[in-house]
Amino acid sequence: MKTIEKPWGKEEVIEINDHYMLKKLTMWRDHRCSLQYHNHKQETIYVLSGQLRIYSGSSEKKLSSKVYGPHETITLSPGTIHRMEGVEDCVYLEASTPQMEDVVRIKDDYNRILS
């Protein structure tokens, strides 16, 4: 398993192959990933523990948000603008198509390069 440290927590790549990718992510409380979308990647989020706020929508100005707890899930289609934020320390699974580098960043709290 490959662990990728992030400023908001970490990603653990459990499996990646030609058909799918499975990651276990940890999001620390009061941290959030970049506001982003994917051109090709579709992903399903399944919360294992804690609470995770997910913002999603068709444009940056039309985002809605919902807090997800254990055993709750959401699927994000390509082109959907989204961001995950830790309401509490949170652990969740992300099952997706395998395009690991398909990330278009719109905004980022940690000054990472925007696309």
Legacy VTK file of the C-alpha trace (Angstrom):
# vtk DataFile Version 3.0
C-alpha trace
ASCII
DATASET POLYDATA
POINTS 115 float
0.000 0.000 0.000
1.342 3.422 -0.968
0.771 6.323 1.462
0.711 9.878 0.122
0.948 12.571 2.806
-1.268 15.598 2.132
-1.475 18.935 3.979
-5.052 18.021 4.995
-4.362 14.383 5.978
-3.270 11.409 3.872
-4.228 9.062 1.062
-3.484 5.350 1.169
-3.677 3.705 -2.258
-5.052 0.219 -1.620
-5.397 -0.841 -5.276
-4.864 0.713 -8.680
-5.209 -1.182 -11.936
-6.554 -0.667 -15.461
-10.170 -0.800 -14.271
-10.438 0.944 -10.890
-8.647 2.598 -7.989
-9.402 2.225 -4.272
-8.016 4.657 -1.697
-8.469 5.112 2.047
-8.283 8.797 2.961
-7.871 10.585 6.279
-9.113 14.190 6.440
-8.234 16.140 9.592
-10.826 18.298 11.326
-11.080 21.861 9.940
-8.960 20.951 6.891
-10.128 20.550 3.316
-8.840 19.431 -0.031
-8.707 21.721 -3.034
-11.850 22.816 -4.836
-11.528 20.653 -7.932
-13.070 18.612 -10.687
-12.053 15.704 -12.897
-12.339 15.512 -16.675
-12.684 11.716 -16.808
-12.531 10.285 -13.300
-15.734 9.221 -11.553
-15.508 8.575 -7.822
-17.676 7.173 -5.068
-17.027 8.260 -1.465
-17.958 6.005 1.477
-17.425 7.404 4.986
-15.977 4.955 7.522
-15.689 7.229 10.580
-16.074 10.867 11.596
-17.960 13.517 9.680
-17.089 14.804 6.222
-18.673 17.835 4.552
-18.802 17.497 0.782
-19.409 20.512 -1.415
-20.522 19.717 -4.960
-22.160 21.365 -7.920
-22.093 22.240 -11.587
-20.137 25.476 -11.074
-18.148 27.279 -8.392
-21.117 29.597 -7.738
-23.669 26.748 -7.531
-22.197 24.546 -4.805
-24.348 22.829 -2.230
-22.995 20.987 0.793
-23.975 18.061 2.954
-22.341 16.469 5.999
-21.783 12.722 5.597
-21.294 10.329 8.502
-20.369 6.657 8.787
-21.913 4.392 6.119
-23.080 7.324 3.971
-22.029 7.614 0.352
-22.002 9.923 -2.668
-20.926 9.421 -6.284
-19.307 12.342 -8.130
-19.429 12.284 -11.935
-16.729 13.773 -14.184
-17.079 17.556 -14.411
-18.707 17.927 -10.973
-16.919 20.611 -8.958
-16.311 19.350 -5.432
-14.376 19.675 -2.191
-14.183 17.549 0.965
-13.814 19.152 4.416
-13.295 17.500 7.790
-16.067 18.447 10.227
-14.341 15.973 12.552
-11.274 13.842 11.892
-12.658 11.568 9.211
-11.669 8.370 7.416
-13.320 7.473 4.129
-12.922 5.240 1.111
-12.782 6.505 -2.441
-13.496 4.016 -5.222
-12.947 5.497 -8.661
-11.900 5.000 -12.209
-8.087 4.786 -12.344
-7.126 8.260 -13.632
-4.924 9.224 -10.664
-3.573 12.458 -12.212
-6.960 13.736 -13.488
-7.346 16.647 -11.054
-8.148 20.218 -12.081
-7.634 22.461 -9.030
-9.707 25.667 -8.882
-8.810 26.859 -5.345
-6.442 25.503 -2.719
-5.884 26.457 0.938
-2.286 25.197 0.882
-0.965 27.199 -2.099
-0.556 24.143 -4.299
-0.439 24.746 -8.046
-3.817 25.493 -9.610
-4.688 24.023 -12.989
LINES 1 116
115 0 1 2 3 4 5 6 7 8 9 10 11 12 13 14 15 16 17 18 19 20 21 22 23 24 25 26 27 28 29 30 31 32 33 34 35 36 37 38 39 40 41 42 43 44 45 46 47 48 49 50 51 52 53 54 55 56 57 58 59 60 61 62 63 64 65 66 67 68 69 70 71 72 73 74 75 76 77 78 79 80 81 82 83 84 85 86 87 88 89 90 91 92 93 94 95 96 97 98 99 100 101 102 103 104 105 106 107 108 109 110 111 112 113 114
